[in-house]
Amino acid sequence: MDLFRPRAVPALIATLGVAAAAADPGCRAIDGTYRYEAAASGAAEPGTLGEFVTPAVRGKLYASQPAPAAAGRKPRNLSGNGVIDIPMSMRKRKSLASRVTFAYDGRSTQLRYLDQAGKTLLDARLEASWEWRCEGTRLVRTWEHMSGLGDDIRTERVEEALERDGAGRLVHRERVTVIEGAGRGRVLETRFEPAR
């Protein structure tokens, strides 16, 4: 490279910027492909990586089939002229995704949902109702909400983090702190194994 040409300085700056980005991966440290279902969770039910997109996108990650009708009876609506539409909560849902690829581009995180054969089901952005931000090598977000019923209302602060652990797993940590009202805080941790 000729450092005395007019265009050499911007090229040198760009080269140094790429080298610095390679030395400090920042939130690109979470880039990788992970299993869709959690390996371990602090919650009662195992989590999925479908929880990190909007509900409209999440619905596309499942195939729903109506629950079978009672033997010998054909379900009908109240007028008797048609078939009752079974509510989504009563339908059997089968997950279509088996793994998810995370790719942080410096501003947002793109998610690619893949089926068992490796075919792309859909591309989405990490759910952004409360914006995720990069802190070191992890993505974090903080938000507040009210919870409880009647006289037992409390305000909670939720701090979430997505990071990669030493074993290459994607870890989602959710810390809930009660900031007003009665109640105890909690910490939930969910781990997603790297997909092989």
Beta strands, then each sheet from edge to edge (+ up, - down):
strand 1: 32-35
strand 2: 40-41
strand 3: 62-65
strand 4: 92-95
strand 5: 99-104
strand 6: 109-114
strand 7: 120-125
strand 8: 133-135
strand 9: 138-149
strand 10: 152-164
strand 11: 170-180
strand 12: 186-192
sheet 1: 1+ 5- 6+ 7-
sheet 2: 2+ 12- 11+ 10- 9+ 8-
sheet 3: 3+ 4-
end
